[in-house]
Amino acid sequence: MAEGRILESWKEIAEYLRRTPKTCQRWEHELGLPIHRLDGSPKASVFAYQEELDRWLNEKLHEREIAEEKSVRAGRRKRRVLFMTLFSFLGLAAALAILWILDHMKPGPSDRIGPPAVASAPAPPSVAVLPFDNLTHDPAHDYFVDGIHEALITELVKLGAVGVTSRGSVMRYKDRPNDLKKVARELGVQALVEGSVLRSGDRVRVSAQLIRADTDRHVWAQTYDRDVGDVLALLDEVAKAIANEVGRTVDQTVPEGRPSTRKPHRVNPKAYEAYLRGQEIFNREGFETTLLPRIERHCEEATRLDPEFAEAWGELARNRVWQAFFGLQPPGELLPLAREAAHRALALDERTGSAWSALGAISLYFDWNFPAAKQELERAVGLAPHDARVRHAYSDYFVVMGQTAESLGQVLIGREHNPGSLLAEFFIPGHAVAAKRYQEAIDTARAMLSRHPEVLNSRHFLAKALWLTGHYKEAIVEFGTLWGPASGRARVLETAFSRRGPRAAMKAVADFLAKGTGQEAPNPTEVASYYAIAHEADAAFAWLEKAFAQRTPGLLHVPADPFFDPIRQDPRIDDLCRRVGLPVEAWRGSGSRVTPPVVPG
């Protein structure tokens, strides 16, 4: 996979090349424009890498220069044999031809190959909402101000009338930069919104100002003073006003967008505060599973205080799905509650992206209804494209399909939308391992652990990436830190490796896990993975059958886990894959196959 910025639609690709989408599609078929598809089919969603497009443009320019040089040389040879009596006529003809060629070689909207020039069609108006000022100057209210800022951006995205920069991309400007023209250039937008929030008791005042980027001129300002209970209606009103004013500012017609079919209801102030407290945990502490019960309590309080609060129901649904996935509570108890919460959210507001994401994860991991999962997760991404958790759920669909490059691409888009976010960075090491980009996984995990040594997910995939690249001793250290150096499996791993080598070490870990700890049953997919990397195929398939019987969500990660590579060519993998309902190619790893460097033990 290429490095650099990811362009995730024909629209973004066309805007970058400053062409129409139709021209870009023609270039793909006729000239080999490097386009990728999320599931490999011609009608699938497309994406491209900026670096690949730049390389392609340079190559086409070089080819064009060579062709022009050949044409010039051929013309010179022909002119030498022409009769002098025709010189005057040819001189006139050449002059006319040159004028015609110069006229027809002017960069046009659909036929020019080269660096991006003038756009053939105006891009939709674009805006970035800079972090809001907390006018109370009390850090205890920062969560509320940040929540209002994030909610306004989300509302603008849901409206769909203007291009909106993600919250993560604008947070680096929290200290109020002086050069707003520079900020707009860096973000690639035509307009900026500055604002402030003042909360006093149950009253909230939101002020917003729109700045035209090319002139640094304030073109619109408005102050909204409401009860906290009317904050959802306030955000809806502000978003629509900003969208309309952005279009007027840049002299473009703004489409109507996709407003909700229901009017924003009056939210209970304490419910809104509980919801924002839960969001603050994610934004500050990331996605560790130990945080999920805490966040669930905030969401439950919000829905208890205000049963009409759609976003709170959506977050509660998503939280319960992930608790079921990680086994924090029995799925049989949690999933009916998660479905109910998701459907309540969508009944209140069908644009609730978190609810669609929850339903998509249920369809994917628990119902094994893969067409429904794809549809629901695509709906979620369309409504909440900046949400790193929505991107991660969508990326998991590609993991299950064995399309690991696409899965990594989705979490990288999530990071691009949320630079510096622990939550967005959290998902990358695992998907990099799945895509067999081990060095990227190692580098990303180490960078995260240097800042957040408590993030167990990063240490887990760091250890796996080190093992898969033959750095066994370093991997043993990381596994020991992950499990606890005095734990039984850490001691088994180190002892078996020192005596009999890496393959025996993996078998020893599998044997240890298979016995269970007495407090909880073994994770069958985890046990199977250690047997598989140890080339113990019979034992691996025995545990995969247990995973199938229990319908454990982790079974669907077999296509993306390199620990299973040694058994992928076994015919039993095809049979299991068919029973799950997935394409055999996914579990055989027909994408990018790299055999792990396991030394015979």
C-alpha positions as CSV (number, residue, x, y, z in Angstrom):
1,M,0.0,0.0,0.0
2,A,1.3,3.4,-0.9
3,E,2.0,6.0,1.8
4,G,0.5,9.4,1.9
5,R,-2.9,10.9,1.9
6,I,-5.9,8.7,0.9
7,L,-8.6,10.0,-1.4
8,E,-11.7,8.0,-0.7
9,S,-14.1,8.7,-3.5
10,W,-14.3,9.6,-7.2
11,K,-15.3,13.1,-6.1
12,E,-12.1,13.5,-4.0
13,I,-9.9,12.0,-6.7
14,A,-11.4,14.3,-9.3
15,E,-11.0,17.4,-7.1
16,Y,-7.3,16.5,-6.5
17,L,-6.7,16.0,-10.2
18,R,-8.9,19.0,-11.0
19,R,-10.9,17.0,-13.5
20,T,-14.5,15.6,-13.6
21,P,-15.1,12.2,-12.2
22,K,-16.1,11.0,-15.7
23,T,-12.6,12.0,-17.0
24,C,-10.9,10.3,-14.1
25,Q,-12.9,7.1,-14.8
26,R,-11.9,7.3,-18.5
27,W,-8.2,7.8,-17.5
28,E,-8.4,4.7,-15.4
29,H,-9.7,2.5,-18.3
30,E,-7.6,4.1,-21.1
31,L,-4.4,5.3,-19.4
32,G,-4.1,3.2,-16.2
33,L,-4.9,5.8,-13.6
34,P,-4.1,3.9,-10.3
35,I,-7.5,3.3,-8.6
36,H,-8.3,0.9,-5.9
37,R,-11.6,-0.7,-5.0
38,L,-12.7,-1.6,-1.5
39,D,-14.0,-5.1,-2.3
40,G,-12.3,-5.6,-5.7
41,S,-15.4,-5.5,-7.8
42,P,-15.9,-2.9,-10.6
43,K,-18.9,-1.3,-8.9
44,A,-17.3,-1.1,-5.4
45,S,-16.4,2.1,-3.6
46,V,-13.1,3.5,-4.8
47,F,-10.0,5.1,-3.2
48,A,-6.6,6.2,-4.4
49,Y,-3.3,7.3,-2.8
50,Q,-2.0,10.7,-3.5
51,E,1.5,9.5,-3.9
52,E,0.5,7.0,-6.6
53,L,-1.4,9.7,-8.5
54,D,1.6,12.0,-8.4
55,R,3.8,9.2,-9.7
56,W,1.4,8.4,-12.5
57,L,1.2,12.1,-13.5
58,N,5.0,12.3,-13.7
59,E,5.2,9.2,-15.8
60,K,2.6,10.5,-18.2
61,L,4.3,13.8,-18.5
62,H,7.6,12.0,-19.3
63,E,5.9,9.9,-22.0
64,R,4.3,13.0,-23.5
65,E,7.7,14.8,-23.7
66,I,9.3,11.8,-25.4
67,A,6.4,11.6,-27.9
68,E,6.7,15.4,-28.6
69,E,10.5,15.1,-29.2
70,K,10.0,12.2,-31.7
71,S,7.4,14.2,-33.5
72,V,9.8,17.2,-33.8
73,R,12.6,15.0,-35.1
74,A,10.3,13.4,-37.7
75,G,9.1,16.8,-38.9
76,R,12.7,18.0,-39.4
77,R,13.6,14.9,-41.6
78,K,10.5,15.5,-43.8
79,R,11.2,19.2,-44.2
80,R,14.7,18.5,-45.6
81,V,13.3,16.7,-48.7
82,L,10.6,19.2,-49.5
83,F,11.0,21.2,-52.7
84,M,12.1,24.8,-52.2
85,T,9.3,26.0,-54.4
86,L,6.8,24.9,-51.8
87,F,8.6,26.8,-49.1
88,S,6.3,29.8,-48.9
89,F,3.2,27.6,-48.9
90,L,4.6,25.4,-46.2
91,G,5.7,28.3,-44.1
92,L,2.1,29.6,-44.2
93,A,0.7,26.2,-43.5
94,A,3.1,25.6,-40.6
95,A,2.2,28.9,-39.1
96,L,-1.5,28.1,-39.3
97,A,-0.8,24.6,-37.9
98,I,1.1,25.9,-35.0
99,L,-1.7,28.4,-34.1
100,W,-4.2,25.5,-34.3
101,I,-2.1,23.2,-32.2
102,L,-1.4,25.9,-29.5
103,D,-5.1,26.6,-29.4
104,H,-6.1,22.9,-29.0
105,M,-3.4,22.0,-26.6
106,K,-4.6,24.5,-24.0
107,P,-5.4,22.7,-20.8
108,G,-9.0,21.6,-21.1
109,P,-11.4,20.2,-18.4
110,S,-11.2,16.6,-19.6
111,D,-8.2,15.9,-21.8
112,R,-5.1,17.4,-20.2
113,I,-2.7,15.0,-18.6
114,G,-0.2,16.6,-16.2
115,P,-0.1,18.5,-12.9
116,P,-3.6,19.6,-11.7
117,A,-4.6,22.9,-13.3
118,V,-8.0,24.6,-13.4
119,A,-11.0,22.7,-12.0
120,S,-13.7,21.9,-14.6
121,A,-16.5,22.0,-12.1
122,P,-16.6,23.9,-8.8
123,A,-16.0,21.8,-5.7
124,P,-18.6,22.0,-3.0
125,P,-18.1,24.7,-0.5
126,S,-15.8,23.7,2.3
127,V,-15.5,24.8,5.9
128,A,-13.5,24.1,9.0
129,V,-14.9,24.8,12.5
130,L,-12.0,25.8,14.7
131,P,-12.0,24.8,18.4
132,F,-14.4,26.9,20.4
133,D,-13.3,29.2,23.3
134,N,-14.4,28.3,26.8
135,L,-15.6,31.7,28.0
136,T,-16.0,30.5,31.6
137,H,-12.2,29.9,31.7
138,D,-12.9,27.0,34.0
139,P,-11.2,23.8,32.9
140,A,-14.0,21.8,34.5
141,H,-16.3,23.0,31.7
142,D,-13.8,22.1,28.9
143,Y,-15.7,18.8,28.3
144,F,-18.9,20.7,27.6
145,V,-17.3,23.2,25.2
146,D,-15.5,20.4,23.4
147,G,-18.7,18.5,23.2
148,I,-20.6,21.4,21.6
149,H,-17.8,21.8,19.1
150,E,-17.8,18.2,18.2
151,A,-21.6,18.0,18.0
152,L,-21.7,21.0,15.6
153,I,-19.2,19.4,13.3
154,T,-21.2,16.2,13.4
155,E,-24.4,18.1,12.6
156,L,-22.8,19.8,9.6
157,V,-21.6,16.4,8.3
158,K,-25.0,14.9,8.7
159,L,-26.6,17.8,6.9
160,G,-24.4,17.0,3.9
161,A,-24.6,20.4,2.3
162,V,-20.9,21.5,2.6
163,G,-17.5,19.8,2.9
164,V,-16.5,19.7,6.6
165,T,-13.0,19.2,8.0
166,S,-12.8,16.7,10.8
167,R,-12.6,17.7,14.4
168,G,-9.3,15.9,14.8
169,S,-7.7,17.9,12.0
170,V,-8.6,21.3,13.6
171,M,-7.7,20.6,17.2
172,R,-4.1,21.6,16.6
173,Y,-5.4,25.2,16.2
174,K,-6.9,25.2,19.7
175,D,-4.6,28.1,20.7
176,R,-6.2,30.5,18.3
177,P,-3.6,31.1,15.5
178,N,-3.3,34.7,14.2
179,D,-2.8,33.8,10.5
180,L,-6.2,32.5,9.5
181,K,-5.3,32.6,5.8
182,K,-2.5,30.1,6.5
183,V,-4.8,27.9,8.5
184,A,-7.3,27.8,5.7
185,R,-4.6,26.9,3.2
186,E,-3.3,24.1,5.5
187,L,-6.8,22.7,5.9
188,G,-7.7,23.2,2.2
189,V,-11.0,25.1,3.0
190,Q,-12.7,28.2,1.7
191,A,-14.1,29.4,5.0
192,L,-13.4,29.1,8.7
193,V,-15.7,29.2,11.7
194,E,-14.6,30.6,15.0
195,G,-16.7,30.4,18.1
196,S,-17.2,30.4,21.8
197,V,-19.3,28.8,24.4
198,L,-20.5,30.2,27.7
199,R,-22.5,28.1,30.1
200,S,-24.1,29.5,33.2
201,G,-26.3,27.1,35.1
202,D,-28.9,25.8,32.7
203,R,-28.2,28.5,30.1
204,V,-25.8,28.3,27.2
205,R,-24.6,31.0,24.8
206,V,-22.9,29.9,21.6
207,S,-21.3,32.6,19.4
208,A,-20.1,31.8,15.9
209,Q,-18.3,33.9,13.3
210,L,-17.7,32.9,9.6
211,I,-14.4,34.1,8.0
212,R,-13.8,34.0,4.3
213,A,-10.4,32.3,3.9
214,D,-9.0,34.3,0.9
215,T,-9.7,37.7,2.4
216,D,-9.5,37.0,6.2
217,R,-12.8,39.0,6.4
218,H,-15.6,38.2,8.9
219,V,-18.7,37.9,6.8
220,W,-21.2,36.6,9.3
221,A,-21.6,36.4,13.0
222,Q,-24.4,35.3,15.3
223,T,-25.0,34.6,19.0
224,Y,-27.5,32.0,20.2
225,D,-28.7,32.1,23.8
226,R,-30.7,29.1,24.8
227,D,-31.5,26.8,27.7
228,V,-29.2,23.8,27.8
229,G,-32.3,21.7,27.1
230,D,-32.5,23.3,23.6
231,V,-28.9,22.6,22.7
232,L,-29.8,20.1,20.0
233,A,-32.2,22.6,18.3
234,L,-29.5,25.2,18.7
235,L,-26.9,23.0,17.0
236,D,-29.3,22.2,14.1
237,E,-30.0,25.9,13.6
238,V,-26.3,26.9,13.7
239,A,-25.3,24.2,11.3
240,K,-28.0,25.2,8.7
241,A,-27.0,28.9,9.1
242,I,-23.3,28.1,8.6
243,A,-24.0,26.0,5.5
244,N,-26.1,28.7,3.9
245,E,-23.6,31.5,4.7
246,V,-20.6,29.5,3.4
247,G,-22.4,29.1,0.1
248,R,-23.2,32.8,0.0
249,T,-19.7,33.7,1.0
250,V,-18.0,31.8,-1.9
251,D,-20.8,32.5,-4.4
252,Q,-21.9,28.9,-4.7
253,T,-25.3,27.3,-4.3
254,V,-25.5,25.0,-1.3
255,P,-27.6,21.9,-1.8
256,E,-30.4,21.2,0.7
257,G,-28.5,18.3,2.2
258,R,-30.2,15.6,4.2
259,P,-32.0,17.1,7.3
260,S,-33.6,14.8,9.8
261,T,-37.3,14.0,9.3
262,R,-37.8,14.9,13.0
263,K,-37.3,18.2,14.6
264,P,-34.6,18.3,17.3
265,H,-36.2,17.7,20.7
266,R,-35.6,19.5,23.9
267,V,-32.9,17.4,25.7
268,N,-32.7,17.0,29.4
269,P,-29.6,19.1,30.5
270,K,-28.3,16.4,32.9
271,A,-28.8,13.7,30.2
272,Y,-26.7,15.8,27.7
273,E,-24.0,16.3,30.4
274,A,-23.9,12.5,31.1
275,Y,-23.6,11.8,27.3
276,L,-20.7,14.3,27.0
277,R,-18.9,12.8,30.0
278,G,-18.9,9.4,28.2
279,Q,-17.6,10.9,25.0
280,E,-14.9,12.7,26.9
281,I,-13.5,9.3,28.2
282,F,-13.2,8.0,24.6
283,N,-11.5,11.3,23.4
284,R,-9.1,11.4,26.3
285,E,-8.3,7.7,27.1
286,G,-8.9,5.8,23.9
287,F,-10.6,2.4,23.3
288,E,-9.3,0.1,26.1
289,T,-11.9,-2.5,26.9
290,T,-11.7,-1.7,30.6
291,L,-13.3,1.7,29.8
292,L,-16.4,0.3,28.2
293,P,-18.4,-0.3,31.4
294,R,-17.7,3.2,32.6
295,I,-18.9,4.7,29.4
296,E,-21.9,2.4,29.4
297,R,-23.0,3.9,32.8
298,H,-22.9,7.4,31.4
299,C,-25.0,6.4,28.4
300,E,-27.5,4.5,30.6
301,E,-27.9,7.6,32.7
302,A,-28.4,9.8,29.7
303,T,-31.1,7.5,28.2
304,R,-32.8,7.1,31.7
305,L,-32.9,10.9,32.1
306,D,-34.0,11.5,28.5
307,P,-35.5,8.5,26.6
308,E,-35.8,10.7,23.5
309,F,-32.1,11.3,23.2
310,A,-31.1,9.5,19.9
311,E,-27.3,10.0,20.2
312,A,-27.2,8.5,23.7
313,W,-29.1,5.4,22.5
314,G,-26.7,5.0,19.6
315,E,-23.7,5.2,21.9
316,L,-25.2,2.8,24.3
317,A,-25.9,0.3,21.5
318,R,-22.4,0.6,20.2
319,N,-20.9,0.2,23.7
320,R,-22.9,-3.0,24.4
321,V,-21.9,-4.6,21.1
322,W,-18.2,-4.1,21.8
323,Q,-18.6,-5.4,25.4
324,A,-20.2,-8.6,23.8
325,F,-17.4,-8.8,21.3
326,F,-14.7,-8.7,24.0
327,G,-16.6,-11.1,26.3
328,L,-17.0,-8.6,29.1
329,Q,-20.6,-9.8,29.5
330,P,-22.4,-12.8,27.9
331,P,-23.5,-11.9,24.3
332,G,-26.8,-13.6,24.8
333,E,-27.6,-11.0,27.5
334,L,-26.1,-7.9,25.8
335,L,-27.0,-8.3,22.1
336,P,-30.8,-8.0,22.6
337,L,-30.3,-4.9,24.6
338,A,-27.8,-3.5,22.0
339,R,-30.3,-4.1,19.1
340,E,-33.1,-2.5,21.1
341,A,-30.9,0.6,21.8
342,A,-29.9,0.9,18.1
343,H,-33.5,0.7,16.9
344,R,-34.7,3.2,19.4
345,A,-31.9,5.6,18.3
346,L,-32.9,5.2,14.6
347,A,-36.6,5.6,15.4
348,L,-35.7,8.9,16.9
349,D,-33.3,10.0,14.2
350,E,-32.4,7.8,11.2
351,R,-29.1,9.8,10.8
352,T,-27.6,8.3,14.0
353,G,-24.3,6.9,12.7
354,S,-23.4,5.1,15.9
355,A,-26.6,3.1,15.8
356,W,-26.0,2.0,12.2
357,S,-22.4,1.1,13.2
358,A,-23.8,-1.0,16.1
359,L,-26.2,-2.9,13.9
360,G,-23.5,-3.5,11.3
361,A,-21.2,-5.0,14.0
362,I,-24.0,-7.3,15.2
363,S,-24.7,-8.4,11.6
364,L,-21.0,-9.0,11.0
365,Y,-19.8,-10.7,14.1
366,F,-22.8,-12.3,15.6
367,D,-25.4,-12.9,12.9
368,W,-22.8,-13.7,10.2
369,N,-25.1,-11.8,7.8
370,F,-22.4,-10.2,5.7
371,P,-24.5,-8.4,3.1
372,A,-26.5,-6.7,5.8
373,A,-23.3,-5.8,7.7
374,K,-21.8,-4.2,4.6
375,Q,-25.0,-2.2,4.0
376,E,-25.3,-1.0,7.6
377,L,-21.6,-0.1,8.0
378,E,-21.6,1.8,4.7
379,R,-24.6,3.7,6.0
380,A,-22.7,4.5,9.2
381,V,-19.6,5.7,7.4
382,G,-21.7,8.0,5.2
383,L,-23.3,9.6,8.2
384,A,-20.2,9.7,10.4
385,P,-17.1,9.7,8.1
386,H,-14.9,11.4,10.8
387,D,-15.7,8.9,13.6
388,A,-12.7,6.7,14.1
389,R,-14.8,4.0,15.8
390,V,-17.2,3.9,12.8
391,R,-14.2,3.6,10.5
392,H,-12.8,0.8,12.6
393,A,-16.1,-1.1,12.4
394,Y,-16.1,-0.7,8.6
395,S,-12.5,-1.8,8.4
396,D,-13.4,-5.0,10.3
397,Y,-15.8,-5.9,7.5
398,F,-12.8,-6.0,5.2
399,V,-10.8,-8.0,7.7
400,V,-13.5,-10.6,7.7
401,M,-13.5,-10.7,3.9
402,G,-9.7,-11.2,3.9
403,Q,-9.2,-7.8,2.2
404,T,-6.5,-6.6,4.7
405,A,-5.1,-3.8,2.5
406,E,-8.5,-2.2,2.4
407,S,-9.0,-2.7,6.1
408,L,-5.8,-0.9,6.9
409,G,-6.8,1.8,4.4
410,Q,-9.9,2.5,6.4
411,V,-8.2,2.9,9.8
412,L,-5.6,5.1,8.1
413,I,-8.4,7.3,6.9
414,G,-9.6,7.4,10.4
415,R,-6.2,8.6,11.6
416,E,-6.1,11.2,8.8
417,H,-9.4,12.6,10.0
418,N,-8.2,12.6,13.6
419,P,-4.4,13.4,13.7
420,G,-2.9,13.0,17.1
421,S,-6.0,11.1,18.4
422,L,-5.2,8.1,20.7
423,L,-8.5,6.6,19.6
424,A,-7.7,6.8,15.9
425,E,-4.1,5.5,16.4
426,F,-5.3,2.6,18.6
427,F,-6.6,0.5,15.7
428,I,-3.6,0.8,13.4
429,P,-1.1,-1.8,14.7
430,G,-3.6,-4.7,14.5
431,H,-4.6,-3.9,11.0
432,A,-1.0,-3.3,9.9
433,V,-0.2,-6.8,11.2
434,A,-3.2,-8.2,9.3
435,A,-1.9,-6.5,6.1
436,K,1.6,-7.9,6.8
437,R,3.1,-4.5,7.1
438,Y,5.0,-5.6,10.2
439,Q,7.5,-2.7,10.4
440,E,4.6,-0.2,10.3
441,A,2.9,-2.1,13.0
442,I,6.1,-2.2,15.1
443,D,6.8,1.6,14.6
444,T,3.2,2.6,15.3
445,A,2.9,0.4,18.4
446,R,6.2,1.6,19.9
447,A,5.3,5.2,19.3
448,M,2.0,4.8,21.1
449,L,3.5,2.8,24.0
450,S,6.1,5.6,24.4
451,R,3.2,7.9,25.2
452,H,0.7,5.5,26.6
453,P,2.4,2.4,28.0
454,E,-0.9,1.2,29.4
455,V,-2.4,0.5,26.0
456,L,-2.4,-3.3,26.0
457,N,-3.8,-3.6,22.4
458,S,-0.6,-2.0,21.0
459,R,1.7,-4.2,23.1
460,H,-0.2,-7.3,21.9
461,F,0.3,-6.5,18.2
462,L,3.8,-5.3,18.8
463,A,4.7,-8.7,20.2
464,K,3.0,-10.5,17.3
465,A,4.8,-8.4,14.7
466,L,8.1,-8.9,16.3
467,W,7.5,-12.7,16.4
468,L,6.4,-12.8,12.8
469,T,9.6,-11.0,11.7
470,G,11.9,-13.4,13.6
471,H,12.7,-11.0,16.5
472,Y,11.8,-13.7,19.0
473,K,13.7,-12.5,22.0
474,E,12.2,-9.0,21.7
475,A,8.8,-10.5,21.2
476,I,9.2,-12.6,24.4
477,V,9.9,-9.5,26.4
478,E,6.8,-7.8,25.0
479,F,4.6,-10.9,25.6
480,G,6.0,-11.0,29.1
481,T,5.1,-7.3,29.7
482,L,1.6,-7.9,28.2
483,W,0.8,-11.0,30.3
484,G,2.9,-10.2,33.3
485,P,6.5,-11.6,33.6
486,A,5.5,-13.9,36.4
487,S,2.4,-15.3,34.7
488,G,2.2,-18.9,33.8
489,R,2.1,-18.4,30.0
490,A,5.0,-16.0,30.1
491,R,7.2,-18.5,31.9
492,V,6.1,-21.3,29.6
493,L,6.9,-19.3,26.5
494,E,10.4,-18.3,27.7
495,T,11.3,-21.8,29.0
496,A,10.1,-23.6,25.8
497,F,11.9,-21.1,23.5
498,S,15.2,-21.4,25.3
499,R,15.1,-25.2,25.2
500,R,13.5,-26.1,21.9
501,G,13.0,-23.0,19.8
502,P,10.2,-20.8,18.5
503,R,7.8,-23.5,17.1
504,A,7.9,-25.5,20.4
505,A,7.4,-22.2,22.3
506,M,4.2,-21.5,20.5
507,K,2.9,-25.0,21.1
508,A,3.7,-24.7,24.8
509,V,1.7,-21.5,25.0
510,A,-1.2,-23.2,23.2
511,D,-1.1,-26.2,25.5
512,F,-1.0,-23.9,28.5
513,L,-4.0,-21.8,27.3
514,A,-6.0,-25.0,26.4
515,K,-6.0,-26.1,30.0
516,G,-7.7,-22.8,31.1
517,T,-7.0,-20.8,34.2
518,G,-9.9,-22.2,36.2
519,Q,-11.6,-18.9,36.4
520,E,-12.5,-18.5,32.8
521,A,-12.8,-20.8,29.8
522,P,-10.1,-20.7,27.1
523,N,-10.7,-18.5,24.1
524,P,-10.9,-21.1,21.3
525,T,-9.7,-18.9,18.5
526,E,-6.7,-17.7,20.5
527,V,-5.7,-21.3,21.4
528,A,-6.1,-22.3,17.7
529,S,-3.9,-19.4,16.5
530,Y,-1.0,-20.6,18.7
531,Y,-1.4,-24.2,17.5
532,A,-1.5,-22.9,13.9
533,I,1.7,-20.9,14.1
534,A,3.3,-24.0,15.7
535,H,2.3,-26.0,12.7
536,E,0.0,-28.2,14.8
537,A,-2.8,-28.4,12.3
538,D,-4.9,-31.1,13.9
539,A,-5.0,-29.2,17.2
540,A,-5.6,-25.9,15.5
541,F,-8.6,-27.2,13.6
542,A,-10.0,-28.9,16.7
543,W,-10.1,-25.6,18.5
544,L,-11.5,-23.8,15.4
545,E,-14.4,-26.2,15.4
546,K,-15.0,-25.2,19.1
547,A,-14.9,-21.6,18.0
548,F,-17.4,-22.4,15.2
549,A,-19.7,-24.2,17.6
550,Q,-19.7,-21.3,20.1
551,R,-19.8,-18.7,17.2
552,T,-17.1,-16.7,18.8
553,P,-16.5,-13.3,17.1
554,G,-12.7,-13.9,16.9
555,L,-13.2,-16.8,14.5
556,L,-13.9,-14.3,11.8
557,H,-10.4,-12.8,12.2
558,V,-8.9,-16.0,10.9
559,P,-8.6,-14.5,7.3
560,A,-6.5,-11.6,8.7
561,D,-4.3,-13.3,11.4
562,P,-0.9,-14.3,10.0
563,F,-0.6,-16.8,12.8
564,F,-3.0,-19.0,10.8
565,D,-0.9,-18.8,7.6
566,P,0.8,-22.3,8.1
567,I,-2.6,-24.1,7.9
568,R,-4.2,-22.0,5.1
569,Q,-3.7,-24.6,2.4
570,D,-5.2,-27.4,4.5
571,P,-8.6,-28.5,2.8
572,R,-10.3,-28.2,6.2
573,I,-10.0,-24.5,6.0
574,D,-12.2,-24.5,2.9
575,D,-14.9,-26.5,4.6
576,L,-14.9,-24.3,7.7
577,C,-15.0,-21.2,5.6
578,R,-18.0,-22.4,3.6
579,R,-19.9,-23.2,6.8
580,V,-19.3,-19.7,8.1
581,G,-20.6,-18.3,4.8
582,L,-17.4,-16.6,3.6
583,P,-15.5,-16.8,0.3
584,V,-12.9,-19.5,0.4
585,E,-10.3,-17.1,-1.1
586,A,-10.6,-14.9,2.1
587,W,-9.5,-17.7,4.4
588,R,-6.9,-19.0,2.1
589,G,-5.2,-15.7,2.2
590,S,-5.0,-15.2,-1.6
591,G,-4.3,-11.5,-1.1
592,S,-0.8,-10.9,0.1
593,R,0.8,-14.1,1.4
594,V,3.9,-14.0,3.5
595,T,4.9,-17.2,5.4
596,P,6.0,-16.3,8.9
597,P,9.6,-17.1,9.6
598,V,9.1,-19.9,12.1
599,V,12.2,-21.9,12.7
600,P,11.7,-25.6,13.2
601,G,11.8,-26.5,16.8
